[in-house]
Amino acid sequence: MFRPCIDLRGGRVVQIVGGSLTDSGAGVRTNFEAAQPPGWFASRYRQDGLTGGHVIALGPGNEAAAREALGAWPGGLQYGGGVQASNARDWLDAGASHVIVTSWVFREGVVDWQRIDELTQLIGRDRLVLDLSCRLRDGAYWVVTDRWQKFTDIRLGPETFARFAQSCSEFLVHAVDVEGLCNGIDQPLVEKLAVWSPLPTTYAGGARSLQDLETVERIGQGRIDLTIGSALDLFGGSGVRYSDCVAFNHARQR
């Protein structure tokens, strides 16, 4: 299935090359910046019956924009970006169906299981999505945090997913090395996710055509959803028509 997204930078809806993100913000490669406000996109998704998409704040200065999007489609979008125990409940109250967490549950590249337990006790595992976005190194996929610049000690595999699945309801996995490049999905990763993950999982990264959506549906064994960003005509791309993605979902739902 297709899942929509709203990526925010400086309060605007954007599409960027994921691997270009830095702590300072310098050198970020932007593929698209929308003229429409975040709420316009959220309302469009609501109108078309698209659920389970995500709003991601890429750095500071996005709180008002994120709240606008969540308010336009309450219960229809997940939220990620600086989420931790102190504000998770606030984002759910703002309209997020789930909160997406990654960097806060890692400290110095190591999982802090106490923080994960704190979150699940606070909001329940059914409203928590863990972001296990990754980069390829030495033939393996490793979770990366802090704007995808820092490698952790977590290597993706069946044991990793089984352990994390005890504390959340879904996974979000960006293939950072291909994110925003529109050069095609990381097919080996999608195939592995279908085998490794026991929970609903959304893959993002590299999608450039409707065929990629069909491929993810097939090699993901119907268990992996796909987010399409820079290639989508809704975000200024030319590879995929948003209307075709909506039709794809409606056909599968029937």
ABEGO torsion letter per residue (X at the ends): XBBBBBBBBGGBBBBBBAAABBAAGBGBBBABBBABBAAAAAAAAAAAGBBGBBBBBBEBGAAAAAAAAAAABBGABBBBGGBBAAAAAAAAAAGBABBBBBAAABBGGBBBAAAAAAAAAAAEAAABBBBABBBBBGGBBBBBBGGGABBBABBBBAAAAAAAAAABABBBBBBAAABGAGAEBBAAAAAAAAAABABBBBBBEGBABAAAAAAAAAAAGGABBBBBBAABAAAGBAABBAAAAAAAAAAAAX
